[in-house]
Amino acid sequence: MKRDRSTHDGGGRDGEHHDEYRIRPSESPSLRTVFSVVDATGRDQDELRPLYEVIDPDALDTLVRDSAADVRLTFRYEGCEVRIDDERVRVQVAAAETIDSDPDPPEPE
């Protein structure tokens, strides 16, 4: 299965990168978001908290698919910055969010 993915380095930030994924016409933007974060971080889907705890998946799908205007959304999910428009999902991943990291590191004091 072709993933329609491209990866870019973080522009000088150590270990940071972003991945871009095309949203296929047969896919919902909300599912593409979850699959993109799984792929970009190397984590299992069952390790991620549900997307609905961050954003309403039905509203996301409706807004991206049915809007007459260009839509761009940005939000944080599982330590990643997620940007969505009508054609792609972009996942910005910091080095600390790779598979070998703690998904919820403690806050600095």
Backbone as a ProteinNet text record, in pm:
[ID]
protein_1_A
[PRIMARY]
MKRDRSTHDGGGRDGEHHDEYRIRPSESPSLRTVFSVVDATGRDQDELRPLYEVIDPDALDTLVRDSAADVRLTFRYEGCEVRIDDERVRVQVAAAETIDSDPDPPEPE
[TERTIARY]
83.3	0	88.3	71.9	149.7	100.4	194.4	157.2	142.4	190.5	185.4	246.5	370.2	438.6	567	597.4	728.7	780.2	912.6	975.1	1075.6	1079.7	1170.2	1237.7	1366.5	1433.1	1380.1	1420.5	1366.8	1431.3	1501.8	1560.4	1665.3	1744.6	1851.8	1823.9	1701.7	1672.7	1711.1	1788.4	1845	1737.1	1729.9	1640.3	1495.5	1460.6	1321.5	1296.2	1178.3	1141.1	990.2	944.7	801	774.4	661.9	617.5	487.4	469.8	346	280.3	149.2	70.9	-45.9	-66	-179.7	-306.3	-413.3	-543.3	-609.9	-630.7	-695.5	-845.1	-909.4	-1053.8	-1136.6	-1088.5	-1162.5	-1136.6	-1044.5	-1007.7	-1075	-1099.7	-1144.8	-1020.6	-1023.5	-909.5	-874.9	-975.9	-947.4	-869.4	-906.9	-831.7	-692.3	-680.1	-548.4	-459.6	-518.1	-441.8	-383	-465.8	-418.7	-311.9	-337.4	-240.5	-110.1	-119.4	0.2	85.1	21.2	95.6	159.4	87.1	142.8	267.4	257	368.3	485.5	457	563.4	639	569.6	633.4	684.5	634.8	675.4	605	502.5	427.7	310.7	261.1	144.2	18.5	-82.5	-207.4	-270.7	-261.2	-323.4	-248.6	-130.2	-56.6	-102.7	-172.8	-217.1	-349.5	-366.6	-497.5	-595	-723	-821.1	-817.6	-830.4	-828.2	-939	-1054.3	-1166.4	-1137.6	-1030	-991.7	-923	-884.3	-813.3	-899.2	-969	-1050	-1165.3	-1278.3	-1395.3	-1370.1	-1354.1	-1322.8	-1430.4	-1557.9	-1665.6	-1662.2	-1639.8	-1630.4	-1508.4	-1397.7	-1276.5	-1304.1	-1364.3	-1394.2	-1486.9	-1591.3	-1687.5	-1622.5	-1546.6	-1482.7	-1385.5	-1302.8	-1202.6	-1266.8	-1361.9	-1421.8	-1529.6	-1610.8	-1729.7	-1719.9	-1610	-1597.3	-1572	-1641.3	-1620.6	-1491.9	-1448.1	-1326.3	-1206.5	-1086.8	-966.3	-960.5	-935.8	-931.7	-792.1	-741.3	-614.1	-633.7	-605.1	-617.1	-481	-452.1	-329.6	-364.7	-317.8	-340.4	-230.6	-219.6	-121.2	-190.1	-121.9	-173.4	-54.8	-52.6	51.9	191.8	207.3	337.1	379.9	293.6	323.9	237.5	289.6	207	148.4	16.2	-53.4	-115.9	-88.1	-149	-226	-348.3	-434.2	-492.3	-493.4	-569.9	-651.9	-709.6	-799.9	-729.8	-597.9	-527.8	-425	-380.3	-271.7	-274.5	-205.4	-179.6	-28.8	13.9	156.7	178.1	270.7	299.4	441.6	455	585.9	623.1	734.8	777.2	909.8	914.2	1039.8	1115	1245.6	1327.6	1279.4	1225.7	1180.1	1054.8	990.3	865.3	882.9	1003.8	1024.5	988.6	994.5	948.1	1018.6	1142.4	1216.3	1190.8	1103.1	1082.7	960.1	953.6	837.2	731.4	610.1	510.4	461.8	471.9	427.8	536.7	646.4	753.4	705.6	765.7	723.1	753.5	670.3	689.6	813	894.7	1009.2	961.4	1037.4	997.4	1055.6
-117.5	0	124.7	209.5	332.5	431.7	494.8	582.4	728.2	768.9	908.9	996.2	965.7	1031.8	1096.5	1211.6	1272.4	1316.4	1309.4	1344.9	1456.4	1551	1665	1682.4	1723.6	1746.4	1873.4	1897	2007.2	2141.2	2157	2285.6	2328	2231	2264.1	2226.4	2198.8	2155.3	2009.1	1977.6	1845	1737.7	1650.1	1536.4	1566.3	1690.8	1724.6	1706.5	1659.6	1643.5	1655.7	1668.8	1660.8	1568.7	1503.3	1413.6	1468.8	1455	1497.4	1376.9	1369.7	1258.3	1313.8	1261.5	1302.9	1236.7	1314.3	1258.7	1210.6	1083.5	1027.4	1056.6	1063.6	1091.5	989.5	866.8	762.5	762.7	847.9	851.1	966.2	944.9	1056.6	1128.4	1260.9	1335	1295	1259.7	1222.3	1090.9	992.4	866.5	886.3	966.5	994.8	1061.6	1146.9	1212.5	1109.3	1017.5	915	828.3	780.2	695	770	898.7	979.3	995	1018.5	1031.5	897.8	788.5	654.9	634.9	664.2	642.8	736	862.1	960.7	937.3	888.6	869.7	728.3	631.9	493.6	425.9	489.3	431.3	349.4	256.2	177.4	260.4	233.7	309.4	296.7	179.2	161.1	233.7	288.6	368.9	514.8	555.7	694.3	713.8	830.5	860.1	883.7	865.2	883.6	1027	1039.3	1171.1	1260.3	1201.9	1282.6	1352.9	1314.3	1386.7	1519.1	1535.9	1656.1	1742	1675.7	1745.9	1654.6	1711.6	1634	1577	1444.9	1386	1410.9	1405.6	1429.9	1573.6	1667.9	1808.5	1830.4	1765.7	1775.5	1726.2	1608.6	1552.1	1642.9	1692.2	1778.6	1908.8	1968.9	2096.3	2082.8	1979.9	1962.7	1919.2	1829.1	1774.1	1862.8	1928.9	1996.3	2147.8	2204.8	2349.9	2399.8	2507.7	2568.4	2650.6	2695	2775.4	2686	2739.5	2667.5	2663.1	2545.9	2527.1	2481.9	2542.1	2498.6	2491	2376	2354.5	2316.5	2364	2325.3	2294.8	2180.5	2143.5	2048.2	2027.3	1934.8	1802.4	1694.3	1560.3	1469.6	1410.6	1316.6	1375.5	1499.5	1564.3	1612.9	1600.5	1644.3	1764.6	1849	1954.4	1899.1	1899.8	1846.1	1962.2	1968.4	2070	1997.1	2038.7	1972.2	2076.1	2042.1	2119.5	2020.7	2064.9	1978	1865	1868.2	1765.4	1685.9	1737	1666.5	1689.9	1597.9	1607.7	1621.7	1720.7	1742.4	1721.6	1632.5	1600.7	1645.4	1743.9	1792.3	1711.4	1641.2	1552.6	1601.6	1621.2	1654.5	1525.2	1533.7	1415	1337.7	1405	1340.1	1257	1266.2	1194.7	1069.6	1021.2	900.1	778	662.8	539.7	508.7	550.5	517.7	614.9	711.2	812.7	783.3	849.4	844.7	934.9	884.7	967.5	1084.8	1078.1	1186	1217.5	1282	1312.1	1410.3	1407	1498.4	1642.6	1733.2	1876	1922.4	2010.8	2065.3	2155.1	2155.3	2236.5	2374.4
0	0	0	-95.1	-104.2	0.3	70.5	181.3	142.5	27.4	-12.4	95.6	132.1	243	194.2	250.6	231.8	367.5	386.9	514.4	490.7	585.2	577	711.7	710	838	902.8	1025.3	1103.8	1079.1	970.9	941.1	1042.2	1088.3	1179.9	1324	1360	1496.7	1509.7	1610	1626.6	1637.2	1537.8	1541.2	1507.8	1484.5	1454.4	1305.1	1271.6	1131.9	1118.4	995.3	972.3	854.3	863.1	757.7	701.9	571.6	507.4	442.2	454.9	402.2	322.6	205.2	123.8	177.1	186.4	224.6	95.9	86.1	-32.2	-27.9	-143.4	-145.8	-67.2	-57.4	14.2	164.9	213	354.8	427.9	555.1	637.8	690.7	695.9	749.6	893.2	973.2	1112.2	1119.6	1040.3	1039.5	981.5	877.1	820.1	924.5	1009.9	1116.4	1211.6	1259.2	1352.7	1287.2	1166.1	1097.2	1070.5	1041.6	1015.8	1140.8	1255.4	1381.3	1418.2	1398.4	1422.8	1336.9	1209.7	1117.8	1148	1174.8	1197.1	1327.4	1430.1	1560.7	1582.6	1505.2	1524.2	1640.4	1693.1	1805	1752.4	1834	1798.3	1818.4	1736.2	1745.4	1883.3	1945.1	2076.7	2188.2	2159	2256.6	2256.9	2152.4	2141.2	2213.7	2272.9	2330.7	2215.9	2240.4	2133	2079	1948.9	1886	1941	1975.1	2023.7	2156	2225	2346.1	2313	2187.4	2144	2051.4	1959.8	1860.5	1820	1785.1	1744.2	1603.9	1590.3	1459.6	1354.2	1393.6	1297.1	1246.6	1337.6	1297.2	1207.7	1241.4	1159.9	1018.6	1006.4	874.9	795	859.6	792	747.5	835.6	803.5	686.8	689.7	584.7	453.4	457.1	334.8	272.9	355.3	303.7	295.6	336.3	334.7	192.9	155.8	24.2	21.4	137.6	147.6	178.9	156	196.5	348.6	402.8	547.5	587	693.4	752.2	902.4	958.7	1102.8	1158.3	1277.8	1347.4	1491.9	1541.4	1681.1	1724.6	1855.3	1912.5	1942.9	1906.5	1933.6	1960.1	2076.9	2116.2	2100.2	2140.5	2136.9	1999.7	1901.7	1765.5	1730.1	1643.9	1586.8	1458.2	1448.7	1332.7	1256.5	1127.7	1041.2	932.4	911.8	814.1	720	591	494.9	412.8	305	230	156.2	147.3	71.3	149.6	264.6	333.9	484.3	551.9	695.4	710	786.6	813.3	962.3	997.3	1136.8	1167.4	1256.4	1301.6	1425	1417.3	1525.2	1581.5	1712.1	1778.9	1807.4	1823.6	1848.4	1969.6	2069	2191.8	2170.8	2055.4	2031.9	1947.2	1932.6	1854.8	1937.8	1877.7	1940.6	2072.3	2089.8	2210.9	2325.3	2306.3	2409.7	2494.4	2608.3	2695.3	2633.7	2602	2535	2619.1	2749.3	2837	2938.9	2895.7	2990.9	3095.9	3214.9	3320.8	3284	3336.2	3314.2	3389.5	3329.4	3403	3516.4	3625.8	3740.7	3733.7
[MASK]
+++++++++++++++++++++++++++++++++++++++++++++++++++++++++++++++++++++++++++++++++++++++++++++++++++++++++++++

